[in-house]
Amino acid sequence: NMGTRLKVLGVFKTLHRTRMAVFKDDDRALTAARLKINEEFRKNKNETSEENIQKLIKMGSDVDIVLRQSVVQMEHVAEDKLLLRPRNDLLLENVPYCDKPREKS
């Protein structure tokens, strides 16, 4: 089915774009993620059951969401010091919690 094929290809491309954003400037992580994505798609390339293919598409989309929303880069800057490198899209979704009620203006 051509529509299903396009969805699979779309998830594949999306995962690779997400990988490039999430692991930016980290060659080891970029390579590991590329190999894992390609391996998972290759492993399932002969799947013919439409139901299983839809489940795999859903899983790929879920993995993309987890990567985008949950993975934060950290960099060793000294023996005992890490630098957090959050992406802008992560910062926009995090609203600081405040217990003090807002004053009416």
Secondary structure, DSSP 4 states (H G I P E B T S, - for coil): -HHHHHHHHHHHHHHHHHHHHHTTT-HHHHHHHHHHHHHHHHHTTT---HHHHHHHHHHHHHHHHHHHHH--EEEEEETTEEEEE--HHHHHH-PPP--SPPPP-
